[in-house]
Amino acid sequence: MTENSNVPSLTKYFGTEKGSKDNDKEHTESKTTDTISSNRLDHDNSQLEEPQVCRIFAETPVEPKDPTAAFFDLIGNNSNAVGSAGSGSIMSDLELPNKQEDPYIPPVSLSAETDRRRDAWIPNERTRQALIASMTSAPGTYVPDPDLLTMPGVLLEEELGDAIGEAVGYCLGEAEAAQRRALTADDVTQDERGLRELVQAGAYRAAINLTARLLSIYGQGRGRQGHPTKHSPHSLQLWFTRIALLVKTKAYNIALAEAEPFEQLEKPDVFFQFYPDMYDGRPGSMAAFSFRLLLSELPMHCGKPKESLGKLFSILGTVKKMINNLKKGLFEDGNPMEICETDRADSLKLWNGREARVMHSIINCAISITDYKLAMDLLSRLCERDGAPKQALLSALGRLHLQLGNITGAETCFSEAVLHGPAGVRDIVDKGLLGIAQNNFDDAYVAFQQASNLEPSNIMVLNNMAVCLLYGGHLKEAIAVLESAISTNPLHALHESLILNLCTLYDMESSQGITKKFALLRQISKYSADAPTAILEKLYG
C-alpha cells in the first residue's frame, strides 16, 4: 500500500537490501500510486517531498578560535546517491553514524586537504570582490554593504509543544494524556550533545526548540532576523539542523521563511575568507554542501518545484565548473596553485559524487512537475557514469517506466538490472511491481511475501502486500498484515506511510473505524516521541 503524491520523490523508485526505515520510501512505485483512497492525497505529499539531506553524522573537526565548534554534524542521508544501500531521501530517519557515507566518495581521513576540498566553492563575482576586500583591508576596517550580509533569526515566537500528547488529550482525555512522558528540550543538556539525544529519540519538535536556544548564543534567536551577526561553521550547522528538522516535521512554510536570509549561501559572510583574523585566510564555504541542496529543494515542498529546479541547475553548473577546473590541474575554485595527483583524484571523486547528488534532486523536481523526459534522461546519464550503482539505477529507471505505464520498458530495465549484481530483495520487489502494473495481484502478493520473508521489517513490502490483498478483495486480510506489523515491531512499524494506509483501510472497513484509530493513537503515544500533524489529524479528523 503506497503513497500517492503530486510531488513524488526519487526514493520511491529504489529498493534497498536492508529492512530499514528508508525502505518504505520506495513504496509508491508504479500503479500503486493510485491505490487505497484519494483521501490520502492531502496527507502523503509531505513525506514524498522530503529533501535529500537528512542524517546527522560527524565530519568536520573543531575549528580553531571557535570554542563552540564541537558540534559539526552534517545532516545528510546515508543514501545521498541513488543506488546506495539506502534509498536516497534527505530527510528520512535521523541517525547518528560517525562519518559521511556516500557510495561515490571513498572514505578519507580528516586533514587540511580534506577540509579544503570539502569546503571548496566558487563564489559569485560580487562575493569574490567582497572577500578580496575583506582579506586585504586592515583588521576591523572593512565595512560591507548591508545587502551582502546574511542576517537570519528564529521566527517561531513560542516553543513547539508535544503534538502527540495534545492529540491524546483531545481524543482520549486528559487522564490518558497525563500518562505520556515526552522528552523535551529541558530534559537534555543545552548543547549539541543534547540535540543529538533528542534527534536520536525522534523528538524532533523538542530538537527544534533546542536549536532556537542554541542559536540565541550567536545572536540569531527570536526576533533577530535582519540584524547583523557573525557566522561560524557551528552556527551554520545549527541552522542546517533546524531547517532540516522543520522539514522533517513538515513545517515547510516556517522552514522557507527562516531559510530566506540564506538565499543560496552565496553571500560573503558565509565564507571563511570573510573572517581572515579568525581563520587565517582559509578558503571555502563554512556551510555544508548538503545545506545548499536543502535550501534549493525547499521551494518544491511549498508548491514551487520550478523555482527549486532553477536553483538546483545553478548548483549543478557550479559543480561542473569545479570538476572542469580540477581536470585542468587547478583547484576547484580555479586557483592556479598546484595540487598533487592523489589529492586531485580524491577531489574529483568527491565532486563527481556531489554532481550525482544534485542530479538526483533535479530528477525529484522533474518528476514533481511530470517532466518524465528530463527525469529519464538524467537517470540514463547516471547509469553511464563510471562506478555508478547500475543495478539500483536500472531498477529505478524501470519503476519510472511503470509510473508511465510502460510495462515493456520496465521489464527491459529490470532484466538488465539483474545482470549488474546479485539477486536480492530489490529484484523480487520489481517482480511484484510488474504484477501490480499488470493487474496480477495474486502473483504480486506472492512476490512481496517472498521479499517480506527475507526482510520482515521492510515497510514498503508490507504496504504493497496490503495493496495486493485489497485489490484482490481481501480488505480484512490487508488490515491484518499492517496490524500484525505494528504488534510485532511497534517501534519500527509505527511509520507514517503504514499508519496512513491503515487509517484509510479502517475507513473503508466501517464507519466505526474511529475506535480502531484511537487504539492506534494509544500505540503511537506509547512508542513514538513525535509524529507529523498529518498523521494525528488522520487519526481523529
Salt bridges, closest charged atoms under 4 A:
GLU3 OE1 - HIS27 NE2 3.06
GLU17 OE2 - ARG426 NH1 3.21
ASP24 OD2 - LYS25 NZ 3.91
ASP24 OD2 - HIS495 NE2 2.96
GLU26 OE1 - ARG399 NH1 2.37
GLU29 OE2 - ARG399 NH1 2.92
ASP44 OD2 - ARG40 NH2 1.85
GLU50 OE2 - LYS250 NZ 3.31
GLU59 OE1 - ARG118 NE 3.67
GLU63 OE2 - ARG282 NH1 2.54
ASP73 OD1 - ARG196 NH2 2.68
GLU101 OE1 - ARG55 NH1 3.76
GLU113 OE2 - ARG116 NH2 2.90
GLU113 OE2 - ARG117 NH2 3.43
ASP115 OD1 - ARG118 NH1 3.15
ASP119 OD1 - ARG118 NE 3.07
ASP119 OD2 - ARG282 NH2 2.41
GLU125 OE2 - ARG128 NH2 2.92
ASP145 OD2 - ARG126 NH2 3.49
ASP147 OD2 - ARG126 NH1 3.06
GLU159 OE2 - ARG213 NE 2.82
ASP162 OD2 - ARG180 NE 2.70
GLU176 OE2 - ARG522 NH2 3.01
ASP186 OD1 - ARG213 NH1 2.90
GLU192 OE1 - HIS234 NE2 3.90
GLU258 OE1 - ARG242 NE 2.59
GLU263 OE2 - LYS267 NZ 3.71
GLU266 OE2 - ARG292 NH1 3.69
ASP269 OD2 - HIS231 NE2 3.39
ASP280 OD1 - LYS65 NZ 3.70
GLU307 OE2 - LYS311 NZ 3.44
GLU332 OE1 - ARG116 NH1 2.54
GLU341 OE2 - ARG344 NH2 2.21
ASP343 OD1 - ARG117 NH2 3.46
GLU355 OE2 - LYS320 NZ 2.72
GLU355 OE1 - ARG385 NH1 2.98
ASP377 OD2 - ARG381 NH2 2.98
ASP430 OD1 - ARG399 NH2 2.64
GLU496 OE1 - LYS250 NZ 3.37
ASP507 OD1 - LYS517 NZ 2.79
ASP507 OD2 - LYS538 NZ 3.81
GLU509 OE2 - LYS476 NZ 3.19
GLU509 OE1 - LYS516 NZ 2.98
ASP530 OD1 - ARG205 NH1 2.31
